[in-house]
Amino acid sequence: MTEPRTLTLISRAYCHLCREMEAALQPLLTEYDVTLEVRDADADPALASYDEWVPVLLMGKTELCHYFLDEAAVRTALAGG
């Protein structure tokens, strides 16, 4: 049995780009059976380096995109390429 895959979205509560990226991700999460962990950049000092880059989408420690969803990059990463 394979372990569930997770994408991490570094976000902020008041960020409209963050909400837009999270909404745009929903079909991909379903299609690839992936979970999304949303982490608040303002609530976790360990995420301070992402300050001006949010939203940032990560797969593990690899940044897939920031500001706007790069669907092609996410699909490539989820497909294992």
N, C-alpha and C positions, 0 to 999 in steps of 0.2 A: 504494500500500500504506500503510495506516495504522500509526502507531507503537503498539506495545503499551501499554496503560494499566496504571498501577501505583497501588495504594493503599499507604500507609505506616502501619504500626502502631508507635507509640511504646510500648515495653513495658519490662518488667523480668523478669529470670529467675525471681524468687521470687514474682511477682504472680499470684494465682489468677484475678483478673478479666481479666488480660492473656491467660492461656491460654484462658479461656472465650470471650473475644472472637475470638481467632484461630480457635478451633474453629467458632464460629458463622458466621464469614466464609467458610469453605470452600465451602459450596454456592453462594454468590454469586460467588465467584472463578471457579468452573467455569461457572456459568450465563452470566456476562458476559465470560468469557475475559480475566480480569484477573489480574495478578500481585500478590503481596503482598511488600513489603519490610518486614521486622521490624527495628526499630532499638532498641537498648538505651539507655534514658535514663541509666543509670548509667555507661555506657562512653563516652559522647560529651558533652563539656561544652557543645556547641552546643544540646543538648536540655534543659539545666537548667531552662528556663522551664516545661517540662511536668512538673516534679517531682511535685507532688501530684495531677496530673490523669490519670496513666496508668491504664489504657490510653487512648491518644488515636489515633483513626483519621483520617488525612489523605488528601485527594485533591489532589495538588499542595501548595499552601499553605493550602488550605481545610480547616478542621476539620469533619468530618462528625459525629463523636460522641466522647464520652469516658465512661469507667467501664463503660458497657454499650452493646452494639451497637444502633444505631437503624437497623433494617433498612429502614424506609421512606425515611429520608434517604439511605442508601447506594444504594438502588435508584433514587431520583430523580437522584442525582448520576451514576450509571453510565448511566442512560438519556439523559443529556444535558439534564436539566431542572433 
